[in-house]
Amino acid sequence: MPKSSTALMTTKPRIRFIDPMKKALRAYFEAPFKVLAVLVGIYGTNRGRVKRLMAKPQMHDLFRTAVVITALVWIGIWLFVGNEYEGRLTEAVKELFSGVMK
């Protein structure tokens, strides 16, 4: 049994309205997952680069030496800082993050 022409006319505008709305909602809810997929891809690529770089003995030793020197410098700063500066860094960090942590 064929549908009447009035029934077809009432459904067309509704379909025209719903399709763009579906597309907009899909794009809205899909965007965070696309961003997450890009970030995971970048992370994976960078992990591969670091793995290849650390496979070279010279780079591995250089990186390890840089980490040890950095740690020793910070330990030296901590050991030789005067009493007048004690707690100054802690207060500076607390002040920096006070607006963020509220």
N, CA, C and O atoms as a GROMACS GRO file, in nm:
protein
  408
    1MET      N    1   0.084  -0.117   0.000
    1MET     CA    2   0.000   0.000   0.000
    1MET      C    3   0.090   0.125   0.000
    1MET      O    4   0.173   0.139   0.090
    2PRO      N    5   0.075   0.214  -0.097
    2PRO     CA    6   0.162   0.331  -0.105
    2PRO      C    7   0.129   0.432   0.003
    2PRO      O    8   0.014   0.448   0.044
    3LYS      N    9   0.234   0.500   0.047
    3LYS     CA   10   0.216   0.603   0.150
    3LYS      C   11   0.158   0.728   0.085
    3LYS      O   12   0.181   0.755  -0.033
    4SER      N   13   0.083   0.801   0.163
    4SER     CA   14   0.024   0.924   0.109
    4SER      C   15   0.131   1.032   0.098
    4SER      O   16   0.234   1.025   0.164
    5SER      N   17   0.106   1.129   0.014
    5SER     CA   18   0.203   1.236  -0.007
    5SER      C   19   0.217   1.324   0.117
    5SER      O   20   0.323   1.382   0.138
    6THR      N   21   0.113   1.334   0.199
    6THR     CA   22   0.123   1.417   0.320
    6THR      C   23   0.215   1.351   0.423
    6THR      O   24   0.285   1.420   0.496
    7ALA      N   25   0.214   1.220   0.429
    7ALA     CA   26   0.302   1.149   0.523
    7ALA      C   27   0.448   1.169   0.485
    7ALA      O   28   0.533   1.186   0.572
    8LEU      N   29   0.478   1.167   0.356
    8LEU     CA   30   0.615   1.188   0.311
    8LEU      C   31   0.661   1.331   0.338
    8LEU      O   32   0.777   1.353   0.372
    9MET      N   33   0.574   1.426   0.322
    9MET     CA   34   0.611   1.565   0.344
    9MET      C   35   0.638   1.594   0.491
    9MET      O   36   0.721   1.680   0.521
   10THR      N   37   0.572   1.527   0.581
   10THR     CA   38   0.593   1.553   0.723
   10THR      C   39   0.720   1.489   0.774
   10THR      O   40   0.778   1.537   0.871
   11THR      N   41   0.766   1.382   0.711
   11THR     CA   42   0.887   1.315   0.760
   11THR      C   43   1.014   1.376   0.703
   11THR      O   44   1.118   1.370   0.768
   12LYS      N   45   1.011   1.433   0.585
   12LYS     CA   46   1.132   1.488   0.524
   12LYS      C   47   1.196   1.600   0.606
   12LYS      O   48   1.316   1.595   0.630
   13PRO      N   49   1.121   1.701   0.650
   13PRO     CA   50   1.186   1.808   0.728
   13PRO      C   51   1.248   1.755   0.856
   13PRO      O   52   1.353   1.804   0.898
   14ARG      N   53   1.187   1.657   0.918
   14ARG     CA   54   1.241   1.601   1.041
   14ARG      C   55   1.374   1.532   1.013
   14ARG      O   56   1.468   1.548   1.091
   15ILE      N   57   1.384   1.458   0.905
   15ILE     CA   58   1.508   1.390   0.870
   15ILE      C   59   1.616   1.493   0.838
   15ILE      O   60   1.731   1.475   0.877
   16ARG      N   61   1.581   1.599   0.770
   16ARG     CA   62   1.679   1.703   0.739
   16ARG      C   63   1.731   1.769   0.865
   16ARG      O   64   1.847   1.811   0.869
   17PHE      N   65   1.648   1.779   0.968
   17PHE     CA   66   1.690   1.841   1.093
   17PHE      C   67   1.773   1.745   1.177
   17PHE      O   68   1.870   1.788   1.239
   18ILE      N   69   1.738   1.618   1.180
   18ILE     CA   70   1.806   1.521   1.266
   18ILE      C   71   1.945   1.487   1.213
   18ILE      O   72   2.038   1.472   1.292
   19ASP      N   73   1.962   1.475   1.082
   19ASP     CA   74   2.093   1.438   1.028
   19ASP      C   75   2.203   1.536   1.067
   19ASP      O   76   2.308   1.492   1.114
   20PRO      N   77   2.185   1.667   1.049
   20PRO     CA   78   2.291   1.759   1.093
   20PRO      C   79   2.313   1.755   1.244
   20PRO      O   80   2.425   1.771   1.291
   21MET      N   81   2.205   1.734   1.319
   21MET     CA   82   2.219   1.727   1.464
   21MET      C   83   2.298   1.603   1.504
   21MET      O   84   2.382   1.610   1.594
   22LYS      N   85   2.273   1.491   1.438
   22LYS     CA   86   2.349   1.369   1.466
   22LYS      C   87   2.496   1.389   1.434
   22LYS      O   88   2.584   1.348   1.510
   23LYS      N   89   2.523   1.453   1.320
   23LYS     CA   90   2.661   1.479   1.281
   23LYS      C   91   2.731   1.569   1.382
   23LYS      O   92   2.846   1.546   1.418
   24ALA      N   93   2.661   1.672   1.427
   24ALA     CA   94   2.720   1.766   1.523
   24ALA      C   95   2.747   1.696   1.657
   24ALA      O   96   2.854   1.714   1.715
   25LEU      N   97   2.652   1.617   1.705
   25LEU     CA   98   2.671   1.545   1.830
   25LEU      C   99   2.783   1.443   1.819
   25LEU      O  100   2.864   1.428   1.911
   26ARG      N  101   2.788   1.375   1.706
   26ARG     CA  102   2.894   1.276   1.686
   26ARG      C  103   3.030   1.344   1.685
   26ARG      O  104   3.124   1.296   1.747
   27ALA      N  105   3.041   1.456   1.615
   27ALA     CA  106   3.168   1.530   1.611
   27ALA      C  107   3.206   1.579   1.750
   27ALA      O  108   3.323   1.576   1.788
   28TYR      N  109   3.106   1.625   1.827
   28TYR     CA  110   3.131   1.677   1.962
   28TYR      C  111   3.184   1.568   2.055
   28TYR      O  112   3.280   1.590   2.128
   29PHE      N  113   3.120   1.451   2.051
   29PHE     CA  114   3.161   1.343   2.141
   29PHE      C  115   3.281   1.264   2.087
   29PHE      O  116   3.348   1.195   2.163
   30GLU      N  117   3.307   1.274   1.959
   30GLU     CA  118   3.417   1.202   1.898
   30GLU      C  119   3.550   1.275   1.916
   30GLU      O  120   3.656   1.212   1.918
   31ALA      N  121   3.545   1.406   1.929
   31ALA     CA  122   3.667   1.489   1.934
   31ALA      C  123   3.764   1.448   2.045
   31ALA      O  124   3.883   1.434   2.017
   32PRO      N  125   3.720   1.427   2.170
   32PRO     CA  126   3.817   1.390   2.274
   32PRO      C  127   3.887   1.256   2.244
   32PRO      O  128   4.004   1.239   2.275
   33PHE      N  129   3.815   1.164   2.183
   33PHE     CA  130   3.876   1.035   2.152
   33PHE      C  131   3.977   1.048   2.038
   33PHE      O  132   4.078   0.978   2.036
   34LYS      N  133   3.949   1.138   1.944
   34LYS     CA  134   4.046   1.162   1.836
   34LYS      C  135   4.173   1.224   1.892
   34LYS      O  136   4.284   1.186   1.854
   35VAL      N  137   4.157   1.319   1.983
   35VAL     CA  138   4.274   1.382   2.046
   35VAL      C  139   4.353   1.279   2.124
   35VAL      O  140   4.476   1.276   2.118
   36LEU      N  141   4.284   1.195   2.198
   36LEU     CA  142   4.351   1.090   2.275
   36LEU      C  143   4.426   0.994   2.183
   36LEU      O  144   4.537   0.951   2.215
   37ALA      N  145   4.367   0.960   2.070
   37ALA     CA  146   4.433   0.870   1.975
   37ALA      C  147   4.559   0.935   1.919
   37ALA      O  148   4.660   0.867   1.901
   38VAL      N  149   4.554   1.064   1.891
   38VAL     CA  150   4.673   1.134   1.841
   38VAL      C  151   4.782   1.135   1.947
   38VAL      O  152   4.899   1.109   1.917
   39LEU      N  153   4.744   1.164   2.073
   39LEU     CA  154   4.842   1.167   2.180
   39LEU      C  155   4.906   1.030   2.205
   39LEU      O  156   5.026   1.021   2.228
   40VAL      N  157   4.826   0.926   2.199
   40VAL     CA  158   4.880   0.790   2.215
   40VAL      C  159   4.974   0.757   2.101
   40VAL      O  160   5.078   0.694   2.122
   41GLY      N  161   4.940   0.800   1.980
   41GLY     CA  162   5.029   0.777   1.866
   41GLY      C  163   5.161   0.849   1.881
   41GLY      O  164   5.267   0.793   1.852
   42ILE      N  165   5.156   0.975   1.928
   42ILE     CA  166   5.279   1.052   1.950
   42ILE      C  167   5.362   0.986   2.060
   42ILE      O  168   5.484   0.976   2.048
   43TYR      N  169   5.296   0.943   2.167
   43TYR     CA  170   5.367   0.876   2.276
   43TYR      C  171   5.438   0.750   2.227
   43TYR      O  172   5.554   0.727   2.259
   44GLY      N  173   5.367   0.671   2.148
   44GLY     CA  174   5.426   0.548   2.096
   44GLY      C  175   5.544   0.576   2.004
   44GLY      O  176   5.646   0.506   2.010
   45THR      N  177   5.531   0.677   1.919
   45THR     CA  178   5.640   0.714   1.829
   45THR      C  179   5.761   0.760   1.909
   45THR      O  180   5.874   0.720   1.879
   46ASN      N  181   5.739   0.844   2.009
   46ASN     CA  182   5.850   0.894   2.090
   46ASN      C  183   5.916   0.782   2.171
   46ASN      O  184   6.038   0.782   2.187
   47ARG      N  185   5.838   0.689   2.221
   47ARG     CA  186   5.896   0.577   2.294
   47ARG      C  187   5.987   0.495   2.202
   47ARG      O  188   6.093   0.450   2.243
   48GLY      N  189   5.944   0.477   2.077
   48GLY     CA  190   6.028   0.406   1.981
   48GLY      C  191   6.158   0.480   1.953
   48GLY      O  192   6.264   0.418   1.943
   49ARG      N  193   6.149   0.611   1.940
   49ARG     CA  194   6.270   0.692   1.916
   49ARG      C  195   6.365   0.683   2.034
   49ARG      O  196   6.486   0.665   2.015
   50VAL      N  197   6.312   0.695   2.155
   50VAL     CA  198   6.397   0.687   2.274
   50VAL      C  199   6.460   0.549   2.285
   50VAL      O  200   6.577   0.537   2.321
   51LYS      N  201   6.384   0.447   2.255
   51LYS     CA  202   6.436   0.310   2.263
   51LYS      C  203   6.551   0.291   2.165
   51LYS      O  204   6.654   0.232   2.199
   52ARG      N  205   6.535   0.342   2.042
   52ARG     CA  206   6.642   0.331   1.943
   52ARG      C  207   6.763   0.414   1.984
   52ARG      O  208   6.877   0.372   1.964
   53LEU      N  209   6.738   0.532   2.041
   53LEU     CA  210   6.846   0.619   2.083
   53LEU      C  211   6.924   0.558   2.200
   53LEU      O  212   7.046   0.565   2.203
   54MET      N  213   6.853   0.499   2.295
   54MET     CA  214   6.918   0.440   2.411
   54MET      C  215   6.987   0.308   2.379
   54MET      O  216   7.066   0.257   2.459
   55ALA      N  217   6.958   0.252   2.263
   55ALA     CA  218   7.027   0.129   2.222
   55ALA      C  219   7.172   0.156   2.186
   55ALA      O  220   7.256   0.066   2.189
   56LYS      N  221   7.202   0.282   2.152
   56LYS     CA  222   7.341   0.320   2.122
   56LYS      C  223   7.416   0.336   2.254
   56LYS      O  224   7.372   0.410   2.341
   57PRO      N  225   7.530   0.267   2.268
   57PRO     CA  226   7.603   0.274   2.396
   57PRO      C  227   7.648   0.415   2.433
   57PRO      O  228   7.644   0.451   2.551
   58GLN      N  229   7.690   0.496   2.336
   58GLN     CA  230   7.737   0.631   2.368
   58GLN      C  231   7.623   0.716   2.424
   58GLN      O  232   7.642   0.789   2.521
   59MET      N  233   7.506   0.709   2.363
   59MET     CA  234   7.392   0.789   2.407
   59MET      C  235   7.344   0.743   2.544
   59MET      O  236   7.306   0.825   2.628
   60HIS      N  237   7.344   0.613   2.566
   60HIS     CA  238   7.302   0.560   2.695
   60HIS      C  239   7.393   0.612   2.805
   60HIS      O  240   7.346   0.657   2.910
   61ASP      N  241   7.523   0.606   2.783
   61ASP     CA  242   7.619   0.655   2.882
   61ASP      C  243   7.607   0.806   2.902
   61ASP      O  244   7.614   0.855   3.014
   62LEU      N  245   7.589   0.880   2.793
   62LEU     CA  246   7.575   1.025   2.801
   62LEU      C  247   7.451   1.064   2.881
   62LEU      O  248   7.456   1.154   2.965
   63PHE      N  249   7.341   0.997   2.855
   63PHE     CA  250   7.217   1.026   2.926
   63PHE      C  251   7.229   0.994   3.074
   63PHE      O  252   7.187   1.072   3.159
   64ARG      N  253   7.288   0.879   3.105
   64ARG     CA  254   7.306   0.839   3.244
   64ARG      C  255   7.397   0.940   3.317
   64ARG      O  256   7.370   0.977   3.431
   65THR      N  257   7.504   0.982   3.250
   65THR     CA  258   7.595   1.081   3.309
   65THR      C  259   7.523   1.213   3.334
   65THR      O  260   7.542   1.275   3.439
   66ALA      N  261   7.441   1.257   3.240
   66ALA     CA  262   7.366   1.382   3.257
   66ALA      C  263   7.271   1.373   3.376
   66ALA      O  264   7.258   1.470   3.452
   67VAL      N  265   7.205   1.260   3.393
   67VAL     CA  266   7.112   1.243   3.506
   67VAL      C  267   7.188   1.245   3.638
   67VAL      O  268   7.144   1.308   3.733
   68VAL      N  269   7.303   1.178   3.644
   68VAL     CA  270   7.382   1.173   3.768
   68VAL      C  271   7.436   1.312   3.802
   68VAL      O  272   7.431   1.353   3.918
   69ILE      N  273   7.487   1.384   3.702
   69ILE     CA  274   7.539   1.519   3.727
   69ILE      C  275   7.429   1.612   3.775
   69ILE      O  276   7.450   1.690   3.868
   70THR      N  277   7.312   1.605   3.713
   70THR     CA  278   7.199   1.689   3.755
   70THR      C  279   7.161   1.658   3.900
   70THR      O  280   7.137   1.749   3.979
   71ALA      N  281   7.155   1.530   3.934
   71ALA     CA  282   7.121   1.491   4.072
   71ALA      C  283   7.226   1.541   4.169
   71ALA      O  284   7.192   1.591   4.276
   72LEU      N  285   7.353   1.530   4.135
   72LEU     CA  286   7.460   1.578   4.224
   72LEU      C  287   7.455   1.730   4.242
   72LEU      O  288   7.479   1.780   4.352
   73VAL      N  289   7.424   1.802   4.135
   73VAL     CA  290   7.412   1.948   4.147
   73VAL      C  291   7.300   1.985   4.242
   73VAL      O  292   7.316   2.074   4.325
   74TRP      N  293   7.185   1.919   4.231
   74TRP     CA  294   7.074   1.951   4.320
   74TRP      C  295   7.104   1.910   4.464
   74TRP      O  296   7.065   1.980   4.557
   75ILE      N  297   7.173   1.799   4.484
   75ILE     CA  298   7.213   1.759   4.619
   75ILE      C  299   7.310   1.862   4.676
   75ILE      O  300   7.300   1.898   4.793
   76GLY      N  301   7.404   1.910   4.593
   76GLY     CA  302   7.498   2.014   4.636
   76GLY      C  303   7.428   2.143   4.675
   76GLY      O  304   7.461   2.205   4.776
   77ILE      N  305   7.331   2.183   4.595
   77ILE     CA  306   7.254   2.303   4.628
   77ILE      C  307   7.182   2.285   4.761
   77ILE      O  308   7.180   2.375   4.844
   78TRP      N  309   7.124   2.169   4.781
   78TRP     CA  310   7.052   2.141   4.904
   78TRP      C  311   7.145   2.141   5.025
   78TRP      O  312   7.108   2.191   5.132
   79LEU      N  313   7.265   2.086   5.008
   79LEU     CA  314   7.360   2.079   5.120
   79LEU      C  315   7.419   2.215   5.157
   79LEU      O  316   7.439   2.244   5.275
   80PHE      N  317   7.446   2.298   5.058
   80PHE     CA  318   7.520   2.421   5.083
   80PHE      C  319   7.432   2.546   5.092
   80PHE      O  320   7.485   2.657   5.103
   81VAL      N  321   7.304   2.531   5.086
   81VAL     CA  322   7.217   2.648   5.097
   81VAL      C  323   7.218   2.697   5.243
   81VAL      O  324   7.217   2.616   5.336
   82GLY      N  325   7.220   2.826   5.260
   82GLY     CA  326   7.225   2.883   5.394
   82GLY      C  327   7.092   2.872   5.466
   82GLY      O  328   6.988   2.847   5.404
   83ASN      N  329   7.095   2.890   5.597
   83ASN     CA  330   6.973   2.882   5.677
   83ASN      C  331   6.873   2.991   5.643
   83ASN      O  332   6.753   2.973   5.660
   84GLU      N  333   6.922   3.106   5.595
   84GLU     CA  334   6.830   3.216   5.564
   84GLU      C  335   6.741   3.184   5.444
   84GLU      O  336   6.635   3.244   5.428
   85TYR      N  337   6.784   3.090   5.360
   85TYR     CA  338   6.705   3.052   5.243
   85TYR      C  339   6.620   2.927   5.266
   85TYR      O  340   6.550   2.881   5.176
   86GLU      N  341   6.628   2.872   5.386
   86GLU     CA  342   6.555   2.749   5.415
   86GLU      C  343   6.405   2.774   5.402
   86GLU      O  344   6.352   2.867   5.463
   87GLY      N  345   6.338   2.694   5.327
   87GLY     CA  346   6.194   2.705   5.308
   87GLY      C  347   6.152   2.806   5.202
   87GLY      O  348   6.034   2.818   5.171
   88ARG      N  349   6.247   2.879   5.145
   88ARG     CA  350   6.212   2.981   5.045
   88ARG      C  351   6.156   2.918   4.918
   88ARG      O  352   6.056   2.965   4.862
   89LEU      N  353   6.221   2.811   4.872
   89LEU     CA  354   6.172   2.742   4.752
   89LEU      C  355   6.034   2.682   4.776
   89LEU      O  356   5.946   2.691   4.691
   90THR      N  357   6.016   2.622   4.893
   90THR     CA  358   5.886   2.563   4.925
   90THR      C  359   5.777   2.669   4.926
   90THR      O  360   5.668   2.646   4.872
   91GLU      N  361   5.804   2.782   4.984
   91GLU     CA  362   5.706   2.891   4.987
   91GLU      C  363   5.678   2.944   4.847
   91GLU      O  364   5.563   2.976   4.815
   92ALA      N  365   5.781   2.953   4.765
   92ALA     CA  366   5.763   3.002   4.627
   92ALA      C  367   5.674   2.907   4.548
   92ALA      O  368   5.587   2.951   4.473
   93VAL      N  369   5.694   2.776   4.565
   93VAL     CA  370   5.613   2.678   4.494
   93VAL      C  371   5.469   2.682   4.544
   93VAL      O  372   5.375   2.674   4.466
   94LYS      N  373   5.452   2.693   4.676
   94LYS     CA  374   5.316   2.702   4.732
   94LYS      C  375   5.243   2.825   4.680
   94LYS      O  376   5.124   2.819   4.647
   95GLU      N  377   5.315   2.938   4.672
   95GLU     CA  378   5.254   3.061   4.622
   95GLU      C  379   5.218   3.049   4.474
   95GLU      O  380   5.115   3.099   4.430
   96LEU      N  381   5.306   2.981   4.399
   96LEU     CA  382   5.281   2.962   4.256
   96LEU      C  383   5.154   2.881   4.232
   96LEU      O  384   5.075   2.913   4.143
   97PHE      N  385   5.135   2.776   4.312
   97PHE     CA  386   5.021   2.688   4.291
   97PHE      C  387   4.900   2.724   4.375
   97PHE      O  388   4.799   2.654   4.369
   98SER      N  389   4.906   2.831   4.454
   98SER     CA  390   4.793   2.866   4.539
   98SER      C  391   4.669   2.900   4.458
   98SER      O  392   4.558   2.866   4.498
   99GLY      N  393   4.686   2.967   4.344
   99GLY     CA  394   4.572   3.001   4.261
   99GLY      C  395   4.517   2.880   4.187
   99GLY      O  396   4.397   2.874   4.158
  100VAL      N  397   4.601   2.785   4.157
  100VAL     CA  398   4.560   2.667   4.082
  100VAL      C  399   4.488   2.567   4.171
  100VAL      O  400   4.394   2.501   4.127
  101MET      N  401   4.530   2.556   4.294
  101MET     CA  402   4.480   2.450   4.383
  101MET      C  403   4.352   2.489   4.457
  101MET      O  404   4.300   2.408   4.534
  102LYS      N  405   4.300   2.609   4.435
  102LYS     CA  406   4.178   2.649   4.507
  102LYS      C  407   4.057   2.580   4.453
  102LYS      O  408   3.946   2.603   4.501
   0.00000   0.00000   0.00000
